[in-house]
Amino acid sequence: MDEMQVTLAGRRALVTGGRRGIGRAIVLALARSGASVVAAAHSEDDAGLLRQAEEEGLAIEYCSVDLNDRGSRADMINNILADGDVDILVNNAGAQVRRPLLEYGLEQWDTDMELLLSSMFDLSQALAREMVARGYGRIINLSSISGFQGARNIAGYTTAKHAVIGLTKALANELGIYGVNVNAIAPGICETDMTTDVTTNKEHAEIIRGRIPLGRFATPEDVAGPVLFLCSDAAAYVHGQTMLVDGGWLAR
């Protein structure tokens, strides 16, 4: 979708994991469509995001937050709301720990669930209270094709991404009547830091691409486009859905 076709002027968004990869593409897409965007990520280094925003004349802020820490999450929300309402929440932040099941301990499980699921619920609940009071909001959760199928060596990630789809439906059932649309995006294999073990292995990458009907991996921009759509008025009646953005992977 051409970003110029979507007008989000006057809207304010929070995007977690907005420093790089899919999150950064979402931040830029929303800002280029007129939204004021807060990009949140763990690192204190914004990786040049604010410089790019200044060069393009975009309204982007950056904040550092430890999403595994409940106090840090609460502080972030309080600080952001002190500066104004949030109309759009994109729960994008995540990490994928690869470890064989028999070596995957409960401590890592707890860490993964906190980041990939509990933080998503926490931020959604906190901002939904404000959205409900105003009668408008958009919440978009990032799941994955791993939310539809099993995979080796990522038990925590796969479990959490399945749960994100359930959480999206639960939120949608309770918040829709208040004007808050809730949906999820499930990307396929995307060319980001998380997937370099696949995308940079020439032989393996060729095999995997052969499994994708479109014949290529996704780019972060491929995912940002559908997110932009779900934030727009064009998606006013799209609710409780998980949109696959996988190049046809699950159609095989």
C-alpha positions in Angstrom: 0.0 0.0 0.0 1.3 3.5 -0.9 1.8 5.3 2.4 0.4 8.5 0.9 -3.0 6.8 0.4 -3.3 6.4 4.2 -3.9 9.5 6.3 -3.1 9.2 10.0 -2.7 12.9 10.7 -3.6 13.7 14.3 -3.0 10.1 15.4 -0.3 9.1 18.0 1.2 5.7 18.0 3.5 3.6 20.1 5.5 0.9 18.4 7.5 -1.5 20.6 10.7 -3.0 19.1 10.7 0.1 16.9 14.5 0.4 16.5 15.2 -2.0 13.7 13.8 -4.6 11.4 10.0 -4.9 11.1 9.4 -2.4 14.0 11.5 0.3 12.4 9.7 -0.1 9.1 6.3 0.2 10.9 7.5 3.3 12.7 8.5 5.0 9.4 5.4 3.9 7.6 3.1 5.3 10.3 5.1 8.6 10.5 5.2 9.0 6.8 1.4 8.7 6.8 1.2 11.6 9.2 1.1 10.0 12.7 3.2 11.1 15.6 5.1 7.9 16.6 6.9 6.8 19.8 9.4 4.1 19.0 10.3 2.0 22.0 13.2 -0.5 22.3 15.6 -1.9 24.8 18.7 -0.2 23.6 19.5 3.4 24.5 21.0 3.8 21.0 18.3 4.6 18.5 20.4 3.3 15.6 20.0 6.5 13.6 16.2 6.5 13.7 15.9 10.1 15.1 18.4 11.3 12.5 16.4 9.7 9.7 13.2 11.3 11.2 14.8 14.7 11.2 16.0 14.3 7.6 12.6 13.3 6.4 10.7 15.7 8.6 8.9 13.0 10.5 7.4 13.2 14.0 9.2 10.3 15.8 10.3 10.0 19.4 12.5 7.3 20.8 12.4 5.8 24.3 14.4 3.0 25.9 12.5 0.4 27.9 13.1 -3.1 29.3 9.9 -4.8 28.3 10.8 -7.8 30.5 10.6 -5.5 33.5 7.1 -4.6 34.7 8.2 -1.4 36.4 10.0 -0.2 33.3 6.9 -0.9 31.3 4.7 1.1 33.7 7.1 4.0 33.7 7.2 4.1 29.9 3.4 4.2 29.7 3.1 6.9 32.3 5.6 9.1 30.6 4.1 8.6 27.2 0.5 9.3 28.4 1.8 12.4 30.2 2.6 13.9 26.8 -0.7 13.0 25.2 -3.1 10.2 24.2 -2.1 7.1 22.3 -4.4 6.1 19.5 -2.4 3.2 18.0 -0.4 0.5 19.8 1.7 -1.9 17.8 3.0 -4.7 19.9 6.0 -5.7 17.8 8.9 -6.3 20.2 10.2 -9.8 20.4 13.2 -12.1 20.4 13.7 -15.7 19.4 15.9 -18.0 21.5 16.9 -21.1 19.6 17.5 -24.0 21.9 16.7 -27.8 21.7 13.6 -28.6 23.8 15.6 -30.8 26.2 18.0 -27.9 26.9 15.3 -25.2 27.2 14.9 -24.4 30.9 12.1 -22.8 32.9 14.0 -19.6 33.4 14.3 -19.1 29.7 10.6 -20.0 29.3 9.6 -17.4 31.9 11.8 -14.8 30.2 10.3 -15.5 26.8 6.7 -15.5 28.1 7.3 -12.1 29.8 8.6 -10.5 26.7 6.5 -12.1 24.0 3.2 -12.4 25.8 2.9 -10.8 29.2 4.3 -7.4 28.1 1.9 -7.4 25.2 -1.1 -8.0 27.5 0.2 -5.4 30.0 0.6 -2.6 27.4 -2.6 -3.5 25.6 -4.6 -3.3 28.9 -3.0 -0.1 30.0 -3.6 1.8 26.8 -7.0 0.2 26.2 -8.2 1.9 29.3 -7.4 5.3 27.7 -8.7 4.2 24.3 -12.0 3.0 25.7 -12.5 6.4 27.5 -12.1 8.2 24.2 -14.0 5.7 22.1 -11.3 5.1 19.6 -8.2 2.9 19.3 -6.2 0.5 17.2 -4.2 -2.4 18.8 -2.1 -4.6 16.5 -0.1 -7.5 17.8 2.7 -9.2 15.9 2.3 -13.0 15.8 4.1 -15.2 13.3 3.6 -18.2 11.0 5.0 -20.0 14.1 1.7 -19.1 15.7 0.0 -21.5 13.2 2.5 -24.4 13.1 5.1 -26.1 15.2 8.9 -25.6 14.8 12.1 -27.1 16.1 14.2 -25.5 18.8 11.9 -22.5 19.5 9.4 -23.9 21.9 8.9 -20.7 23.9 8.6 -18.5 20.8 6.2 -20.9 19.1 4.0 -21.2 22.1 3.9 -17.4 22.7 3.1 -16.7 19.1 0.1 -19.1 19.2 -1.0 -17.4 22.4 -0.8 -14.0 20.8 -3.5 -15.0 18.4 -5.7 -16.1 21.3 -5.0 -12.8 23.1 -5.9 -10.9 20.1 -9.3 -12.6 19.9 -9.9 -12.1 23.6 -9.1 -8.4 23.4 -11.2 -8.0 20.3 -14.3 -9.5 21.9 -14.2 -7.1 24.8 -12.9 -3.9 23.2 -14.7 -3.7 19.9 -17.9 -2.3 21.3 -15.9 0.7 22.6 -14.5 1.6 19.2 -11.1 -0.2 19.8 -10.1 -2.4 16.9 -7.8 -5.3 17.7 -6.0 -7.4 15.1 -2.8 -9.3 14.6 -0.2 -9.7 11.8 1.6 -13.0 11.3 4.7 -12.5 9.2 6.5 -15.3 7.4 10.2 -15.5 7.2 11.4 -11.9 6.9 14.9 -10.5 6.2 15.8 -9.2 9.7 18.5 -9.8 12.2 16.3 -12.6 13.8 16.5 -14.7 10.6 20.1 -14.3 9.4 20.8 -18.0 10.2 18.3 -18.8 7.4 18.6 -15.9 5.0 22.4 -15.8 4.8 22.9 -19.5 4.4 22.8 -19.8 0.6 21.9 -23.5 0.4 19.3 -23.4 3.1 17.8 -20.1 1.9 17.3 -21.6 -1.6 15.4 -24.5 -0.1 13.2 -22.3 2.1 12.5 -19.9 -0.7 11.4 -22.8 -2.8 8.7 -23.5 -0.2 7.3 -19.9 -0.5 4.9 -19.5 -3.4 6.1 -15.9 -4.0 9.7 -17.3 -4.2 11.3 -14.7 -1.9 11.6 -13.8 1.8 9.6 -10.9 3.1 11.1 -7.5 3.7 10.2 -5.4 6.8 8.3 -3.1 4.4 6.1 -6.0 3.3 4.9 -6.3 6.9 4.6 -2.6 7.5 2.1 -2.1 4.7 -0.6 -4.4 6.2 0.0 -2.8 9.6 -0.6 0.6 8.0 -3.9 -0.7 6.5 -5.1 -2.0 9.9 -4.4 1.4 11.4 -6.4 3.2 8.7 -10.1 3.9 8.4 -10.2 1.5 5.5 -10.0 -1.3 8.1 -12.7 0.0 10.4 -14.7 -3.3 10.2 -11.7 -5.6 10.4 -11.6 -6.9 13.9 -10.3 -9.9 15.8 -8.4 -11.1 12.8 -4.8 -12.5 12.3 -3.6 -11.5 8.9 -1.0 -13.8 7.4 1.8 -11.9 5.6 3.8 -15.0 4.6 4.1 -14.9 0.8 1.8 -17.9 0.6 3.8 -20.2 3.0 0.8 -21.6 4.8 -1.1 -22.0 1.5 1.2 -24.8 0.6 
